[in-house]
Amino acid sequence: MTGAILTVRRRMGARRGIMALSLALSLMLIVYVALMGFTLLVAAGNLRVENTWAATQALYAAEAAIDVALQSDSSRSIVGQCGRARYAAITQGARISAMGQVQRAAGAPIRRALRAQRGPDGGIVRGSWRPVPPARQTRLIALLHQAEERGQP
C-alpha cells in the first residue's frame, strides 16, 4: 500500500512541477508581449514627433523664403537653405509663393507652402499670408529639385 501512495505522490509532484513551469513560461510570454507593445508605442510616438518637427521646420523655411523675397525686391526666383530645410520663392508682381522642404532619412520629403501678397510699402499685406497645398506648387518643387541636383544650399 505504501508503494501505491508513493507513486501517487510522485505523480502529483510531477504535475505540480509541470504546472509551475507552465505558469512561469506564461508569465514570461505576457511580460515579453507587454514589452513589445511598449516598444512599438514609443517608436510610433517618436515618428509622430519627428514628422511634426520636420513640418514645423519646413513652415519656418517657407516663411524665411517670403522674408528673403521681400528683402531682395526682385522678380527672380530665390532658392536657399535654412537649417536642415531648403526653401524656394517665386515673386510674380505683388504675389510671393514660397515653399519649405525638409528631407527625411526615410520616406518622402515634408513640404509646406505659403502665399503672401506684397503691400504698397514693400511689406506683407495684413492677413494675406496663408498656407496652400504643396502639391499644387510644381514650379517651386522643380526649383528645389534643381537646386538639390546642383548641390546648392
N, C-alpha and C positions, 0 to 999 in steps of 0.2 A: 504494500500500500504506500509506503513512503517513497518508493521509486516512482509511482504514478504522480504523487504530489510534487516531487522534484521536477518531473517532466513538465507538468503544468506550469510551475513557477518559471522554468527556463523559457517556455513559450511566451509567457506573459512578459518576461523581461526582454525578450527579443522584440516583441510587439511594441513595448514602451520605447525601446531604442529606435525602432523604425519610425515611430510617431514623433519622437524628439528630433530625429534627423529631418523628417518631412517638414516639421514646424520651422526648424532653423533654415532650411532651404527656401521655404515660402516667405519667411521674413526677409531673407537676403534678396529675393526676387522683388518684393514690394519696395524695399529701400532702393534697389537699382532702378526700377521704373520711376520712382519719385525723383531721384537724382537726374535721370534723363529728361524728365518733364521740366524740371527746374532749369536745366542747361538750355533746353530749347526756348523756354520763356525768356531767359536772359539774352540769348542770341537774337531773338525777334525784337526785343526792346532795343538792343544796340543798333540793329539795322534801321529801325524806325528813327532813332536819334540821329544816326548818320545821314539819312535822307533829309530830315528836317534841317540839319546843319548845312548840308550842301544846297538845299533850296534857298535858304536864307542868304548864303554867300553868293549865289547866283543873282538873287534880287539886288543885293548891295552892289554887285558888279554892274548890273544894268543901270542902277542909279548913278554910279560913277561915270558910266558912258554918257548919260544925259548931261552930267555936270561938265565933263570934258568937252562935249559938243557945244554947250552954252559958252564955255570959255574960249573955244577956238574960233567961234563966229565965222565958220566957213561952211560951204555946202559939200565938202568932200566926206568920204566915208572914214570912220575912225575905228581902229582896232587896237586893243591893248590888253593889259593884264593887271589884275587887282588881287593880290594874294595868290591863291590857287586857282582863281576864276579868271576866265577870259571874257572880254566884252567887245561889242561892236555897236556902232551907232551910225545911222544914216539920217542926214538932215535934208528935208525937202521943203523948201520955203520956210514956213514958220513951224512946221511939224517935225519932231525928232522921234525916231523909232530906235529903241535900244534893246539889246539882249545881253544877258549874262549867262555864262555856261560854266559848269563845274564837271570835269571829267571824273567819273568814279572808277575805282580799280576794277570792278566787275559790273557789267551792265551798261545801259545807255547813259549818256551824259544827262545831267539835270539842267534844264534851261528855264529862265524867267525872262519875259519880255515886257517892256513898258513903252508907253507912248506919251509924249508931252507936247504941249503947244507953247511956242516961244511968244512972249509978250512984246509989246512995243518998246519996253525998256531993256529988252535983251534977256530978262529972266523968264521963269516959267509962269504962265498964266495960272492964277489960283484955281485949283480944282480940276486942272486938265491932265494931271499925272494919273494914269490908270494902267493896270495890268492888262495885257492882251494874251491870247493863246499863242505860245511859242511856235507851234506847228505852222501857223499862217505866215510867219516871218521867214520865208525861204531865202530872201536876199541876205538877211543877217546871218542865217545859218551858213550860207555859202561863204560869206566873208570870214566867219570864224573858222570854217574848214580850210580855206585857202591860207589863212594866217598860221594855222596849225601845221599844214604841209610845208610851209616855208620856214617853220621854226621861229616865227616872230613871237614876241611876248604877247 
